[in-house]
Amino acid sequence: MGIPETLRWDGDRLVLIDQTRLPADVHWVACETPEQVAEAIRGMVVRGAPAIGVAAAWGMALAARGARGHGRDAALARLREAASTLVAARPTAVNLAWAVAALLAHAEGTPGDGAALAEALTAEARRLHDADVATNRAIGQAGRAVVPDGANVLTHCNAGALATAGYGTAVGVLRAAHEAGRRLHVWVDETRPYWQGARLTAWELVQLGIPATLITDSMAAHFMARGAVDLVVVGADRIAANGDTANKIGTYGLAVLAAAHAIPLYVAAPRSTFDASVASGAGIPIEERPEAELTHVAGRRLAAEGVGVANPGFDVTPAHLIAGIITEVGVLTPPYGPAIQAALAARSPSYSAT
């Protein structure tokens, strides 16, 4: 059946595939206000750093369209209110705040009343949406060089088409290698407690015809020790100025295991995931997710009543454990500080922060 669109603009509303119901049910959720977009982001209907950034851009466009009958000052006030609501939806993925700030700056720099701002922000959201797909394809082209023919690749969480506006980042790298004719096999971490690997990445790889095997998160060390893993490729939700990377919880553990077995670990992410304002991973906020994600599976309680629950959604992998960061302008290698500065300064037709 192929991989459906993660999100699409449908006239005056944003339509999202409900990722909480995949792969059993392909269901669509329509958002007509920025508050509905924020709730969809918070509830994981749409997830993945690039995808929630694009969704938030459309959320800002919805706010502007809702203020079409207002004067300039009132429309800008509505946009600032929507921006606060959207940014608060999830704190770790920097693409969300980046996209909202870009749309707000675009509005503030556009002359005219609410109607003019609505037109401008709809066009800008479309541009960012299309740019994300082009950026992901560029990441795939840059990253396929690190995937040798016949490789066994391990990935964690979901950094595929469903985590983006299209094509994918980490899975995009594997997809590009596969499309180039390279033979590969993918070990898919199930990614507890929300099962993004089992529910989403495994499903995407089946649709793409890429051989894949699902494993529990705790099996990674076993297969590494047996020489069955050649490299690890993961996505990212925020990358600090020194290369420290926040990604789905469990990524840091994989990085430690990979280092112990001399297996390179690569991070694939667009430049919008870099946060130059954060010096190191210590400054990255870590989202605490609801307890029920850990205590229940498919609505059924598995954990003992009364037990305490810690459920951080992300962890931080130190830069020294990362072999390379795959971006749309190439594969960055240590030292990451100057490499990241150069990447952010580089020009690319598939990416613009304004």
N, C-alpha and C positions, 0 to 999 in steps of 0.2 A: 504493500500500500504506500510505501514511501514515508518520509518524515513530514508531518504536517507543519504549517507555519506556526511559529511560537506566538506571534502576535501580528495583527493586521489592522489597518485603519479602514473603517467602514462608514464613510460619510461623516456623521457627527459623533461617532463612538469608537472606542478601542475594543477590539475583540481579542481575547486571550484564550489559548488552549489551557485547560485546567490540568496542571501537572500533578495535582494531588490525586487525580483519578486515573492516570496512566499507569501501566499500559492496558489495563482492562477495559477502559472506557474513554473514548475520545469525545470530550465534552467541551463546549465553548462558553466563556463567560464574557458578557458585554459590560463595559464600563462607560458611563456617560458623564462622570464627574471626577475631579482629581481625588476626592475622598474615596471613591470606589476603587480607583487605581491603587491608592495607598493601602487599602484593605487587601487587595489582591496580592500586593507585594508582601505585606505582613503575613498573610495566610499561606504563602508559598504557592498560590495559584500560578504566579510567574516567579521564577527564581533563576539564579545565575547572574553574576555581576553585570555582564554586558546587556542581558535581556531586561533586567530591572532598570538599568540606565535608560534604555530606549523607551520602556514603558513609562518611566517618569517624565521623559520628554513629551510623550503624548499626553500625559496627565497635565502638564503645563499648557499644552495646546487646548485641552478641554477646558481648563480654567479660563483661558483667554476667550474661547468661543462662548463661554457662559457670561462673559462680560462685554459682549459685542455692543450692547445698547448703552454702555456706560461711557463717560468721559475718560480722558487719559488717566487722571489721578486715581479715580475709583477703580479703573481696570488694573492699574499697576498695584494698587493696594490688594486687590483680589489675587493677583499673581504672587505677591509676596506671602500672602496667607497660604495659598496652595503650595508654595515652595516649602514652607515650614512643615506642613502636613506630610508631604512626600518624603522629605529628607529624614523625618523621624520614623518612617516605616521600618527601616532596617539600618543599623549603624555601621556595620563592618565594611560592606562593599562600597568602595569610593566612587564607582561609576554612577551610582545613584545621585550623590551630591554633586558630582561633576556635571552630569547632564542637566540637573535642575539649575545649577548656577549658570550654565551656558545659555539655557533658554531665558532665564531671568535677565541676564546681561543683554541678550539679543532684544528683548522687549524694551529694556531701558534705553537702548541705542536706536530704537525705531521710532520715528515721529508719528504722530497721529493719535486718534481716539481708540476706543475699545475695538471697533471693527477693524481698524488697520492693524492693531496688535494681534488680533485673532488670525488674520490672514498671514501675517509674518511668522507667527509661532507655529502655525500648521505647516507652513513650508519648511521651517527650520527643523521641526520634529521629523518630517519626511526625509530631510537631508541626513540627519543623524541616523535614522533607521537604515537608509540605503548605505551610508558610510560604514555602519557596523558590519554589514554583510561583506562589503568589499574588503574591509580590514581583516575580517576572519579568513577570507580566502588568501590574503597576503600572508597572514600568519602561517597558514597551512603550507604555502609555497616555500616560505623561509624555513619552516621546521622539518619538512620532509627529509632534508639532508641528514638529520640526526637519527633517522630510522633506517637501519641497514636492511637489505633484503633478507628475509627469513627471520626477522626479529620477533622475539616474544616481549611484548610491551605490557607493563602493568599501569593501570590508571585508577583514579579514585574519584568518587562523587560523579557528577555529570558536568562536563565542560564541552558538550556537543552542541548541535544545532538548537536544542531546546533551551540551552543556557544563554543563547544569543538571539539576535534577530535572524540568524541563519548561518549555516555551515559549521560553526563551532570553533573553539580555540584548541584545547588539548586533543579532543576527538577530531577537530579539523586537521591537525597535523597528521593523525593516523589516516584520516580520509584522503588527504592529499597524497600520502605515500601509497595507499591502496590504488588510487586513481592513476598513479604513475606506473603501476604494474608491479609494485613490490609485494612480495609475499610477507604476511605478518599474521601474528596471532596475539590477541589481547586478553590479558587477565583482568577481569572486572571485579574490583572490590565492591561488595554489596553496599557499603557506606552506611553503617548504622549511625544514629537511630532512625533516620528518615528514608533510608533505602534508595537514595538517588542512583546508585550504581545498578542495583538489581532492577529497579523499576524503569529507569530512564536510559542509562548508558547501554545496558545490555540490549534493550529494545532498539535503540538507534543502530547499534552495530549489526543486529540481525537484519534490519531494514536495508542497511548498506551492503550486506553480503560479506562483511569482514568477520573471519573466524574469531570467536570469543568464548571464554570460559568464565563463568561466575564463581567467585570464591568468597568466603567470609573474610572480613578484615583481618582476623587473627591468623589466617592461613598464609599471608604474604611472606613471612619469614621462612616458612617451610619450603615454599617454591623457590625463593631466592637461594636458600642453602643448597638446593638440588641443582642449581645452575639453570633453572627454567625461566629466569627473568633476565633480559638483556638491558633494559632501560625502563625508567618510570617517567611518564608524562602526565602532568596535572595542570589544572587551571589555577586561577588566583582571584581573590576578591579585593585585595589591596596590597600594593608593593611599596615598601618604604624607600626613602632616598638611598639607603645603603644596600638594598636588595633583599632585606628580610621580607618574607612573603606570608600573608594571611590567606589561608585556604580552608576548605572544609575540615572539620575536626578529624584527626587521624592522619593528616598529611605529614605533620612533624614526625610522628612515629615511623611512617614509611621512609622519610628522609634519613632518619637515624639507621634504620635497617638497611637501606640502600648503601649508605656509607660503609657500614660494617661489612658488606659483601662486595664492595668496590663496584657498585652499579651506579651509573650516572642517573641523576634525577633532573628533569627539565621542567620548567614552568612555562606555560604558554598563555599569553595575555596581551590585550591591546594596550597601547600607551595610556589610554584613559584610566587604566587600573593603577598607574603609578601615582603616588602621593608624595610629591617633593616636599610638602610641608611637614612630613613626619620623618624624623631623622632615622629611626630604627623601629623594629617591630614592637618595642616596648610602648610606643605611642599609639599603636593601633587598637581601637576599641573592639572588644570581643562581645558579640551578642550572646545573651543567655536566652535559650529557647524554652518554650513551655514544657513543664514536667511531663505532661501526658505523652509527648513524643517518645519519651524513654520508658514510661511505665505501661503504655498500651500499644498494641499492634492491631490495626484494623478495628479499633474500637473495643478490643478485648483487653482487660487488664491482666498483665503477666507478673508484675512486681508485687511484692508484699505491701499491703496497706500500712501506712505509717512510716515507710522508709524515706529517708531524705533523698533528694534528687539534685544532682548538678548536671546541667545540660548546656555547656558552651557550644555554640554552633561552629566555631572556628578555632584553629590554633595557628601559631606562627612558626614557620621554618626559617632558621637563621641562614643568612646568605651563603655562609661557607659550606653549607650542605647542598647547594644548588649548582649543577654543572653549567647551566645556561638558561637564560630567559628568552623565550622565543616571542618576538614582536613582529608587527607588520613591516618594520624597517630592518629586520635581520635578527640574528641570534646574538644576544649580549652575553659576554663572558666576564669573569672577574678581572680587575676590580670593578664592582658594580656601580660605585658612586659616580665616577667619571663616565662610565658607559651609559648609565641612565640619563645623565645630563645631556650627553651627545644625542641620545635617542629622542629625547623630548625636544631638542632643538632642531632635529632633522625635519625636512619637509617631505610630505607624502601626499599624493593625490587622493588617497583613500581615508585620510584622517585630518581633521581640523578641530581645534578646541574652541573656535569662535564661529 
